[in-house]
Amino acid sequence: MKKYIEIGIGNTWMIRTEIEHEDGTETEMKGIVRPFRLRSVYLRLWLRRTVLILDLKEGLKIQTKSRKKFKIILGFYGV
């Protein structure tokens, strides 16, 4: 089970936790859900259809999405 704690603008809540289950389903909750063991920190900048992700573990990634959004997110990946 993977957990993503995200803080920033553009999501449903300013602070949220997304849990990705082993079967591929996801659950989103308001606030920080514990316990949490940190694996990586990332900054996600979503400008229109382009998403820039700067991850301390994986480096820089650029993605293209089908929908237009604006998000600035500081995220923490863990288990």
N, C-alpha and C positions, 0 to 999 in steps of 0.2 A: 504494500500500500504506500503510495507516494502522497506527500502533502506539499501544498504550495500556499504560503502565506503571502498575500499581496497587499501593499499599502500604496494608495495613489488615487488619481482621478480617472474616470472612464469606466470603472466597474460598477456593479450594482451597489456595493457598499465601499466606503473609504478604506476599511480594513476588512479583509475577508480571508477565509481559508477554503481552499479547494482540495478535496480528497479524491484521488484517482485510485479506484479499486482494481484488484487483480483481473476482474472480468472485463475491464475497459470502461465501466460506468464511472460517472463523476458526481460528486455531491459538493454543493457550495454552501458555506455557512458564514454568517456574520461574525466578525471578531476573530480571535486567535484560538485555535483548538489545540490543546495539549494532550499528551506529551508530544514533543517535537525535537528531533535530532537533526541539526543543520548539516546539509551536504554541500550547498552552493548558494551564492547570492547573485541576483541578476537585475539589470535595469532594462525595462521594455518600453520603447517609444513607438507608438502606433500613430502614424501620420497618414491619413486617408487610407490608401490600400497597401502602404509599405510599412512593415514592422521591423524595427531594428532591435536586436537583443544583444546586450553585452553581458555575458555570463563569465564569472570568475573561473569557472571550471572548464567551459567549452569555448570561450572566446567570443568573437563577434559573429552573429548570424543575421542574415537579411532574408525576410520572407515577404511574399505578396499574398494578400487576402482578397476575397471577392467583395467584401463589404467595406464601406468607408467609415472610419472611426477616428477618434482622437483619444489617446490614452497615454498617461505617463505613470508607470508602475515600478515600484521597487519591490522585488520579490525575493522570497527565501524558499529554497527547495530543500526538503528533508523527508524523513520517515517518522 
